[in-house]
Amino acid sequence: MKELITELKKLRNNTKGDINIIKEIERQKALFPFSVENRLLAYYLSIGEITYEQYSKLDSEYCERNKYLDLFDMAPRTYGQTWGEQHVRTLFPQFIKATKENVSLEYPQFDGEFDLWLDGIRIEVKACRANSTKAGGSLASRAYLHSEAKSAGFKYHYQQLKPSCCDVFIWIGTCRDELIYWVLTSDELQKTGKLGSQHRNENTGVKGVKVFEGQIFMTEEELSPFLVDEKDILEAVRQKGKKTKLL
């Protein structure tokens, strides 16, 4: 939004229009879909200070910067437990949703401990939204561009990680303009040395416990060894899953 506001300030500072009308528009209550910004652009269009082509360019640039902004409005459980898994399966229908009905023949002991199944590979999907923790306001209003997340050294937070219950993790980082993907094995996760105990149980995340649960905070730089392009997620899971089975 700040990029669009900057453009609107430039228009306001150089306008030949009625400043009183502009001030009145700025005071008006915003009600979807008639935002203050949209009303201001409509006014500048009406007095010929911007062309429709310029308006369309501002619109397309805004949409490109914010194409994943709606994900920041999702409830945490919907985003973290539902959207990520569905997103991966939409990209690659080869992934099978792990349910007792779907995997019982090949994995009869299944008890809901992982999300997806692929040729004997147990997969857990996690997602995290990148946002400023210094400012107040809604999550959407604090959402980072990918460049901003990297510049701020944002630490992606993945919770309820149970490396003993799956072979491969798919982690998604959500910025308002881009999705980032990391694929890593359970063994690679533990070798990072970043897996800490989950706050709700002091014994989780402790090596040696039969089923332990932990969490990590890692920057994009720390996650870089596991970075994959979206188109390569399926192949990365297959390759890493095969290596896990050989260990």
C-alpha positions as a printed Julia matrix, in Angstrom:
247×3 Matrix{Float64}:
   0.0     0.0     0.0
   2.83    2.43    0.77
   3.92    2.44   -2.88
   0.42    3.45   -4.0
   0.18    6.09   -1.26
   3.49    7.56   -2.48
   2.03    7.89   -5.99
  -1.11    9.52   -4.59
   0.99   12.02   -2.63
   2.82   12.98   -5.83
  -0.5    13.56   -7.58
  -1.81   15.61   -4.63
   1.32   17.79   -4.52
   1.08   18.61   -8.23
  -2.68   18.71   -8.71
  -4.55   21.52  -10.41
  -7.79   20.11   -9.04
  -9.93   21.37   -6.17
  -7.98   20.72   -2.97
 -11.2    20.93   -0.95
 -12.68   18.03   -2.92
  -9.51   16.05   -2.35
  -9.61   16.74    1.39
 -13.27   15.71    1.5
 -12.48   12.43   -0.27
  -9.67   11.78    2.23
 -12.1    12.33    5.12
 -14.78   10.01    3.76
 -15.29    6.61    5.33
 -13.9     3.77    3.24
 -16.39    1.02    2.5
 -15.42   -1.9     0.27
 -15.02   -1.71   -2.69
 -14.9     2.11   -2.55
 -11.61    2.79   -0.78
 -10.2     6.28   -0.27
  -7.39    5.49   -2.7
  -9.8     4.33   -5.39
 -11.96    7.44   -4.98
  -8.91    9.69   -5.28
  -7.81    7.95   -8.46
 -11.34    8.27   -9.85
 -11.21   12.02   -9.16
  -7.82   12.43  -10.85
  -9.16   10.46  -13.81
 -12.24   12.69  -14.01
 -10.16   15.9   -14.21
  -7.66   14.42  -16.67
  -4.62   14.39  -14.4
  -4.07   10.71  -15.09
  -5.06    8.67  -18.12
  -6.85    5.36  -18.0
  -3.59    3.7   -19.1
  -1.79    5.26  -16.11
  -4.59    4.13  -13.81
  -4.38    0.59  -15.22
  -0.61    0.56  -14.69
  -1.01    1.58  -11.05
  -3.67   -1.09  -10.64
  -1.6    -3.9   -12.2
   1.51   -2.95  -10.22
  -0.49   -2.94   -6.99
  -2.01   -6.35   -7.77
   1.42   -7.81   -8.56
   2.84   -6.52   -5.27
  -0.1    -7.89   -3.3
  -1.17  -11.07   -5.09
  -0.88  -13.14   -1.9
  -2.17  -10.49    0.51
  -5.43  -12.39    1.03
  -3.46  -15.16    2.76
  -2.64  -12.71    5.55
  -6.35  -12.34    6.3
  -6.87  -16.07    6.84
  -7.37  -17.41   10.33
  -4.13  -19.0    11.6
  -5.53  -22.54   11.64
  -7.02  -22.22    8.15
  -3.78  -20.84    6.77
  -1.38  -23.12    8.6
  -3.23  -26.41    8.5
  -5.47  -26.19    5.45
  -4.25  -23.75    2.82
  -0.63  -24.96    2.6
  -1.54  -28.59    2.09
  -4.23  -27.75   -0.46
  -1.87  -25.42   -2.3
   0.79  -28.12   -2.68
  -1.79  -30.66   -3.87
  -3.14  -28.16   -6.39
   0.36  -27.68   -7.78
   1.06  -31.43   -7.82
  -1.97  -33.76   -7.72
   0.48  -36.67   -7.41
   0.61  -35.94   -3.67
  -2.06  -37.96   -1.88
  -3.84  -36.52    1.14
  -2.91  -38.74    4.06
  -6.02  -40.3     5.56
  -6.62  -43.79    6.95
  -8.71  -44.56    3.88
  -6.01  -43.38    1.44
  -2.87  -44.88    3.0
  -4.04  -47.77    5.19
  -2.99  -50.47    2.72
   0.58  -49.19    2.42
   0.89  -47.65    5.87
  -1.58  -49.4     8.19
  -0.24  -47.7    11.35
  -1.23  -44.21   10.11
  -2.73  -42.09   12.87
  -2.84  -38.6    11.37
   0.83  -37.85   12.04
   1.65  -36.47    8.56
  -0.18  -34.6     5.8
   0.72  -36.07    2.41
   1.87  -39.38    0.96
   3.93  -40.01   -2.16
   5.25  -43.44   -3.13
   5.98  -44.43    0.45
   7.25  -40.99    1.49
   5.6   -39.36    4.5
   5.34  -35.58    4.03
   4.48  -32.76    6.4
   3.52  -29.31    5.04
   4.04  -26.13    7.05
   3.5   -22.47    6.11
   4.56  -19.17    7.66
   3.61  -15.57    6.79
   6.36  -12.93    6.7
   5.32   -9.72    8.44
   6.75   -6.89   10.45
   6.73   -7.52   14.18
   7.65   -3.93   15.03
   4.48   -2.2    13.83
   0.91   -2.51   15.12
  -2.23   -3.16   13.14
  -3.62   -6.14   11.29
  -1.42   -8.91    9.92
  -2.28   -7.83    6.37
  -1.2    -4.25    7.06
   2.18   -5.55    8.28
   2.76   -8.05    5.47
   6.23   -7.96    3.95
   7.25   -7.92    0.33
   9.85  -10.64   -0.26
  12.58   -8.0    -0.57
  11.47   -6.46    2.75
  11.5    -9.84    4.52
  15.06  -10.5     3.35
  16.22   -7.01    4.25
  14.71   -7.3     7.74
  16.27  -10.72    8.32
  12.8   -12.08    9.03
  12.83  -15.41   10.89
  10.31  -17.91    9.56
   8.61  -19.76   12.39
   7.5   -23.35   11.9
   5.77  -25.09   14.79
   4.63  -28.56   15.82
   7.44  -30.23   13.9
   7.62  -33.97   14.52
  10.65  -35.27   12.61
  10.13  -38.81   13.87
   6.71  -38.9    12.22
   7.58  -37.9     8.65
  10.35  -38.26    6.1
  10.26  -34.91    4.3
   9.03  -31.41    5.12
   7.69  -28.89    2.63
   7.88  -25.4     4.12
   6.2   -22.42    2.49
   7.16  -18.82    3.19
   4.42  -16.34    2.3
   5.17  -12.74    1.37
   2.56  -10.48   -0.13
   4.19  -10.65   -3.56
   5.84  -14.08   -3.57
   5.79  -17.62   -2.2
   9.09  -19.27   -1.24
   9.56  -23.01   -0.84
  12.0   -25.14    1.12
  12.17  -28.94    1.06
  14.19  -30.8     3.7
  14.32  -34.21    5.29
  13.67  -34.87    8.96
  17.37  -35.66    9.34
  18.36  -32.36    7.72
  16.02  -30.52   10.06
  17.68  -31.99   13.13
  21.16  -31.32   11.76
  20.39  -27.57   11.51
  20.61  -27.42   15.29
  17.67  -25.0    15.24
  14.96  -27.34   16.44
  13.83  -26.16   19.85
  11.22  -27.51   22.23
   7.58  -26.64   21.73
   6.45  -24.31   24.5
   3.44  -26.35   25.54
   5.5   -29.37   26.63
   8.99  -29.04   28.06
   9.84  -32.58   26.91
   9.03  -32.03   23.24
  11.92  -31.43   20.9
  14.22  -33.49   23.1
  16.21  -36.11   21.27
  15.52  -39.61   22.5
  11.81  -39.08   23.19
   9.88  -41.53   20.99
   7.68  -38.85   19.41
   8.96  -35.35   20.03
   7.61  -32.06   18.78
   9.58  -28.9    18.22
   9.71  -25.53   16.52
  12.27  -23.48   14.62
  12.97  -19.83   13.86
  15.18  -19.52   10.76
  16.1   -16.7     8.4
  15.97  -17.11    4.65
  19.76  -17.22    4.59
  19.76  -20.12    7.06
  17.12  -21.91    4.99
  18.94  -21.37    1.68
  20.36  -24.94    1.44
  16.79  -26.24    1.18
  15.42  -23.66   -1.28
  13.58  -25.06   -4.32
  11.69  -23.49   -7.21
   7.96  -24.11   -7.19
   8.17  -26.28  -10.31
  10.78  -28.53   -8.63
   8.93  -29.33   -5.39
   7.69  -32.75   -6.49
  11.08  -33.91   -7.75
  12.85  -32.56   -4.65
  10.49  -34.52   -2.4
  11.03  -37.68   -4.45
  14.82  -37.38   -4.38
  15.04  -36.52   -0.69
  12.47  -39.14    0.19
  14.46  -41.85   -1.6
  17.64  -40.86    0.27
  15.74  -41.02    3.56
  14.58  -44.55    2.81
  18.17  -45.63    2.13
  19.43  -44.44    5.52
